[in-house]
Amino acid sequence: MAQAPQKKCPICGKPMVEEFKPFCSKRCADIDLNRWLTGNYVIPARDDELIDEGEDEF
């Protein structure tokens, strides 16, 4: 039976290490965390979303 291809670290592309899944090392995990904390990763929002009528605006 063929072995499934090994997953790669999303930061550097090296093979993933189970201990730091999905990364290859603590360094790459820390790089990813820093990107989240500094706002480099953003989940886009739509400006045209309707506000529920029952909610007050602040």
C-alpha positions, 0 to 999 in steps of 0.5 A: 500500500502506498504511503500518504504524502507527508504534510509540510509546515505552512511556514517554511515547507519542511516536513511536519513534526507531530509534536508541533503539528501542523508546524515543523518546529517551535520556531515556525509555530511562534512565527505563526502566532506572532503573525496572528497577534500583530494582525498579519492574518485577518478574517475579512468582513463585509461592510454591507452586512445588515445590523440586527434591528433589535441591537443598539449601536454604540 
